[in-house]
Structures are given as structure tokens and as C-alpha cells.
């Protein structure tokens, strides 16, 4: 699957960060505190593109994205952000258990070909929530 068009149409980091509003403080804090001392990139990485499906209010994205940016800042890795609610066709290709869970980190090669995906988050918490989903829905 080639996602070059989706990547090229997505926001750059510089375009995305102002959308964070008051959350920019947390983004900057996680970037500043990211410890990349143990990261060993002695072997040169191939040129990669990382397309992130997220929204500015997403807490997982606020913690993971700035750390990944710092981790890869001296390598040939380019990040772009696709806002979930503005990109429903893209989001629907990467549903998590049928849900529009974000963030989704999509790893592409230099040509835009899909290599893999990463969905951070507390799986244990999600499993607990899913077990109570029906009861929570009925209580509304």
C-alpha cells in the first residue's frame, strides 16, 4: 500500500504544533525531557517517513510524538501529521479493533510504501474499558 499522497497532504510538525494551543506546553515539556542517550543509531537508518494520525487533544500523542521527534531528529526521518477527523478515509484504513483510536504511527519508506504501524497506549486499560463498555453505554 502506497501512502505518498496522504503523507504529502499531511501537516508538517511546524504546521501542527500551533494547533496544540495550551497543550503546546506539554508537547515542549515531553520533547525537552526525552532521554535519547541510550538510543544507538551508529548504523545509518534508511530514509523513513512517519505519518501520524492524531488530533491535538490526544494525550498519548502529546507524550509519544515529541519523544519520537527528538529520537530521530538527527536522522533522515520525516514526520507528518494527518488529523483524524479531517482524514476519514485514511483513518478507516488503520482502525484498531474497529475503532478510530489514535494516535497511529505509520512507518513508510522513502517512496511512501507502507512498512508497518505502531499504536501506543495502555492496552491493559483499554481491555478493562472494553469489558465495561456495554454497562457504560446503558448508564447514559
N, C-alpha and C positions, 0 to 999 in steps of 0.2 A: 504494500500500500504506500503510495507516494503522497506526502502531505506538504509539498513545497508551497502550493498556493495558500494553504492555511497558515503556514509559517510566515510567508512573506506578507500576508494581510494582517498578521497579529501585531500587537503593540510592542515597541521596544521597551526595555526597562526604564529608560528615561521618559517615555510617554506614560508608562504605567504608574510609577511612583507618585506623581502628583494626585492620582485618583485615590490614593490611600487616605487622604485627608488627615484627620487626627491620628490615624493608625500609622502614619509615616514614622512617628517616633519609635514605635515598636519594631518596625522594619529596620530602621537605622540601628537600634539597640542590638538586635539579633545579628546584624552584619558585623557590628563592632566587636561583639563578644564571641563570634565564631572562631573556634580554635582550629586552625588548619595545620598546626605544627606537625602532626603525625601523618598528614597526607603525603604520600610518596608518589610523585609524578616524575620520577627520574627517567622513565621511558616516556618518550613523547606520545601524547594522545593524538589520535586521528582527529581531524576537524569534525566536530559534532554540533548539532543543533538540538536545543531542548525547548520544546513547545509546552507551555504550562497552561492548562485550562483552570481558571480560578475566578474569583471575584475579590474585590478589595476588602470585604468584611471577613474573609475566610481566615480563621485563626491558624490552622495548620500551614497555610500558605505564608502567613506572616512570620512564622518561625523557621520553616524549611527553606523557602526561596532565598532569603538573604544569605543564609549559610552556604547554599549551593553556589550562589553568585560569587561569594568570597572564595570558596574552594577552587573554583575553576577560573578565577579572574586572570591568571597568568598563563592560561592555556587557550587553545583555539576552540572554545566552546561559546556558542552564541545563544542567548535566551530570548524568547519572545513570549508574550502573554496574550492568550485568547480568552476574552471574558465569556464565561459560560452562558450567560443569558443572552448575549449577542451572537452566539455561535452554536445554535441548537443542533445543526447537522453534525458538526464536529463532536459536540458533547455526546450525541447519541451513538457515535462510533466507539465511545470509551466509557460506557455505563459500568457501574460497579454493582453487581447483584441487581441489575435492572434499575438502579437509582443514579441520579445525577450528582453523585458525590464528588467533591473537589477538595483539594487540588489533585490534578492528574499531571504527572510529568512524563512527557512523551519524548523519547530519545530518537533522533533522526540522524542519518548520515549526512554528509555534505550535499548529497543530491536530493535530500528530503525523503528518503526511503525510511520507513518505519523499522526501528531496531528493537524497541521494547518500551515498556511503560512502568511507572512507579507511582503507587498511590500511598502516600504516608497517612498515618492516622492510627488511632488506638483501636485495633481490631477487637480486643477484648471488650472494650466499652461498647463498640458497635454491636457485638454479639449480644450483650446484655440488653441494649436498647431494642434490638430486633425481637428479643424474646418477650418484651413488654409492649411492642408496637400496637398490637390489637387492643389491649386494655387501655393504652393511652388514647387511641383514636376514639374509643367508646366514651371516654370521660369528657370529651369536648362537647 
